[in-house]
Amino acid sequence: MNAFNQHPDQQFRARELHELLGMPTDEASVNVTRARLGRLLRQGFLTQPGRGHYQKRT
């Protein structure tokens, strides 16, 4: 959520978040992040303005 708080108007893809945060970009790691982003989306913290894109709910 820190990346979304620092860039509230920006849309991110899961792989872009990994690169921004210096995390490994292997497919397994990115898939875990996708699952977490999906949970945050369902909980109402994020929106999904396009397929695979996530943005902080304003």
HUBEL-V743575 format. One record per run of one state. SS is the DSSP state (2 for helix, 1 for strand, 0 for the rest). FROM is the first residue (numbers start at 1). TO is the last residue. If there is no record, write none. Layout:
SS FROM TO
SS FROM TO
//
This chain:
0 1 1
2 2 6
0 7 11
1 12 12
0 13 13
2 14 21
0 22 26
2 27 42
0 43 45
1 46 50
0 51 52
1 53 56
0 57 58
//
